[in-house]
Amino acid sequence: MKLKFAAVSAFALVLAACSQQEEPTPVYITPDYDKYGTPSCPAGTDLATTEAGQTVCNPTAQ
């Protein structure tokens, strides 16, 4: 019985390790807008546009 349990546990462990991992969701910062509607981002970020067309501040690579 213990051998059967160990085999099932090992199979479950291998199956869990091979399961598809979820892609991380990027975190963006909302830009600040001046009175003319011009967006600006804080230091360490760049102005970018997402695939959905939103204007965001994207952190720069260090």
C-alpha distances in whole Angstrom, upper triangle without the diagonal:
4,5,5,6,9,10,11,12,14,16,17,18,20,21,23,24,26,27,31,32,35,39,40,43,47,48,52,55,58,61,64,67,71,74,74,70,70,66,65,62,62,62,59,58,60,61,59,58,55,54,55,58,58,60,58,58,55,54,55,53,54
4,5,5,6,9,10,10,12,14,15,16,18,20,21,22,24,26,29,31,34,37,38,41,45,46,50,53,56,59,62,65,69,72,72,69,68,64,63,60,59,59,56,56,57,59,57,56,53,53,53,57,56,58,56,55,53,52,53,51,51
4,5,5,6,9,10,10,12,14,15,17,18,20,21,23,24,28,30,33,36,38,41,44,46,50,53,56,59,62,65,69,72,72,68,67,64,63,60,59,59,56,55,57,58,56,56,52,52,53,56,56,58,55,55,52,51,52,50,50
4,5,5,6,9,10,11,12,14,16,16,18,20,21,23,26,28,31,35,37,40,43,45,49,52,54,58,61,64,68,70,71,67,66,63,62,59,59,58,55,55,56,57,55,54,51,50,51,54,54,56,54,54,51,50,52,49,50
4,5,5,6,9,10,10,12,14,15,16,18,20,21,25,26,29,32,34,37,40,42,46,49,52,55,58,61,65,67,68,64,63,60,59,56,56,56,53,52,54,55,53,52,49,48,49,52,52,54,51,51,49,48,49,47,48
4,6,5,6,9,10,10,12,14,15,16,18,20,24,25,28,31,33,36,39,41,45,48,51,54,57,60,64,67,67,64,63,59,58,55,54,54,51,50,52,53,51,51,48,47,48,51,51,53,50,50,47,46,47,45,45
4,5,5,6,9,10,11,12,14,15,17,18,22,24,27,30,32,36,39,41,45,48,51,54,57,60,64,67,67,63,62,59,58,55,54,54,51,50,52,53,51,50,47,46,47,50,50,52,50,50,47,46,47,45,45
4,5,5,6,9,10,10,12,14,15,16,20,22,25,28,30,33,37,39,43,46,48,52,55,58,62,64,65,61,60,56,56,53,53,53,50,49,50,51,49,48,45,44,45,48,48,50,48,48,45,45,46,44,45
4,5,5,6,9,10,10,12,14,15,19,20,23,27,28,31,35,37,40,43,46,49,53,56,59,62,62,59,58,54,54,50,50,50,47,46,48,49,47,46,43,42,43,47,46,48,46,46,43,42,43,41,42
4,5,5,6,9,10,11,13,14,18,20,23,26,28,31,34,36,40,43,46,49,52,55,59,62,62,59,57,54,53,50,49,49,46,45,47,48,46,45,42,42,43,46,46,47,45,45,42,41,42,40,40
4,5,5,6,9,10,11,12,16,18,21,25,27,30,33,36,39,43,45,48,52,55,58,61,61,58,56,53,52,49,49,49,46,45,46,47,45,44,41,40,41,44,44,46,44,44,41,41,42,40,41
4,6,5,6,9,10,11,14,16,19,22,24,27,31,33,37,40,42,46,49,52,56,58,58,55,54,50,50,47,47,47,44,43,44,45,43,42,39,38,39,42,42,44,42,42,39,39,40,38,39
4,5,5,6,9,10,14,15,18,21,23,26,29,31,35,38,41,44,47,50,54,57,57,54,52,49,48,45,45,44,41,41,42,43,41,41,37,37,38,41,41,42,40,40,37,36,37,35,36
4,5,5,6,9,12,14,17,20,23,26,29,31,35,38,41,44,48,50,54,57,57,53,52,49,48,45,45,44,41,40,41,43,40,40,37,36,37,41,40,42,40,40,37,36,37,35,36
4,5,5,6,10,12,16,19,21,24,28,30,34,37,40,43,46,49,53,56,55,52,51,47,47,44,44,44,41,40,41,41,39,38,35,34,35,38,38,40,38,39,36,35,37,35,36
4,5,5,9,10,13,16,18,22,25,27,31,34,37,40,43,46,50,53,53,49,48,44,44,41,41,41,38,37,38,39,37,36,33,32,33,36,36,38,36,36,33,33,34,32,33
4,6,9,9,13,16,17,21,24,26,30,33,36,39,43,45,49,52,52,48,47,44,43,40,40,39,36,35,36,38,35,35,32,31,33,36,36,37,35,35,32,31,32,30,31
4,6,9,12,15,17,21,24,27,30,33,36,39,43,45,49,52,52,48,47,43,43,40,40,40,36,35,36,37,34,34,31,30,31,35,35,36,34,35,32,31,32,30,31
4,6,10,13,15,18,22,25,28,31,34,37,41,43,47,50,49,46,45,41,41,38,39,39,35,34,35,35,33,32,29,27,29,32,32,34,32,33,30,30,31,29,31
4,7,9,12,15,18,22,25,28,31,34,37,40,44,46,46,42,41,38,38,35,36,36,33,31,31,32,29,28,25,24,25,28,29,31,29,30,27,27,28,27,29
4,6,9,12,15,18,22,25,28,31,34,37,41,43,43,40,38,35,35,32,32,32,29,28,28,29,27,26,23,22,24,27,27,28,26,26,24,24,25,24,25
4,6,9,12,15,19,22,24,28,31,34,37,40,40,36,35,32,32,29,30,30,27,25,26,26,24,23,20,19,20,23,23,25,23,24,21,21,23,22,24
4,6,9,13,16,19,22,25,28,31,34,37,37,33,32,29,28,26,27,27,24,22,22,23,20,20,16,16,18,20,20,22,20,20,18,18,20,19,21
4,6,9,13,16,19,22,25,28,32,35,35,31,30,26,26,23,23,24,21,19,20,21,18,18,15,16,17,20,19,20,17,18,15,15,17,16,19
4,7,10,13,16,19,22,25,28,31,31,28,27,23,23,20,21,22,20,17,18,18,16,15,12,13,14,17,15,17,14,15,13,14,16,17,19
4,6,10,13,15,19,22,25,28,28,25,23,20,19,17,18,18,16,14,14,15,13,13,10,12,13,15,13,14,11,11,9,10,13,13,16
4,7,10,13,16,19,23,26,26,23,22,18,17,14,15,16,14,12,13,14,12,13,11,14,14,15,13,13,10,9,8,9,12,14,16
4,7,9,13,16,19,22,22,19,18,14,13,11,12,14,12,9,10,10,9,10,10,13,13,13,10,10,6,6,6,7,11,13,16
4,6,9,13,16,19,20,17,15,12,11,8,9,12,11,8,10,10,10,12,12,15,15,15,11,9,6,5,7,8,12,15,17
4,7,9,13,16,17,13,13,9,9,8,10,13,13,11,11,10,10,11,12,15,14,13,9,8,5,6,9,11,15,18,20
4,6,10,13,14,11,9,6,6,5,8,11,12,10,10,8,10,11,13,16,16,14,10,7,6,6,9,12,14,18,20
4,7,10,11,9,8,6,5,6,8,12,14,12,12,11,13,14,16,20,19,17,13,10,10,9,13,15,17,21,22
4,7,8,5,5,4,6,9,11,15,17,15,14,12,14,15,17,21,19,17,14,11,11,12,16,18,20,24,25
4,5,5,6,7,8,11,13,16,19,17,17,14,17,18,21,24,23,20,17,14,15,15,19,21,22,26,27
4,6,8,10,12,15,17,20,23,21,20,18,20,20,23,26,24,21,19,17,18,18,22,24,26,30,31
4,6,9,11,15,18,21,23,21,19,17,19,19,22,24,23,20,18,15,17,18,22,24,26,29,31
4,6,10,13,16,19,21,19,17,14,15,15,18,21,19,16,14,12,14,15,19,21,23,27,29
4,7,10,14,16,18,16,14,11,13,14,17,20,19,16,14,11,12,13,16,19,20,24,26
4,7,10,13,15,12,11,8,10,11,14,18,17,14,12,8,9,9,13,15,17,21,23
4,7,10,12,10,9,7,10,13,16,19,19,16,14,10,9,8,11,13,14,18,20
4,7,8,6,6,6,10,13,15,19,19,17,14,10,8,6,9,10,11,15,16
4,6,6,8,9,13,16,18,22,22,20,17,14,11,8,10,9,11,14,15
4,6,8,11,14,17,19,23,24,22,20,16,14,10,11,9,9,12,12
4,7,10,13,16,18,21,23,22,19,16,13,9,9,6,6,9,9
4,7,9,13,14,18,19,18,15,12,9,6,5,4,5,9,10
4,6,10,12,16,17,15,14,10,8,5,5,6,6,10,12
4,7,10,14,15,12,11,7,6,5,6,9,10,13,16
4,7,10,11,9,8,6,5,6,6,10,11,14,17
4,7,8,6,5,5,6,8,9,13,14,17,20
4,5,5,5,7,7,10,10,13,15,17,21
4,5,8,10,11,14,13,16,18,20,23
4,6,9,11,14,14,18,20,22,26
4,7,9,13,14,18,19,22,25
4,6,10,12,15,18,20,24
4,7,9,13,15,18,21
4,6,10,12,16,18
4,7,9,13,15
4,6,9,12
4,7,9
4,6
4
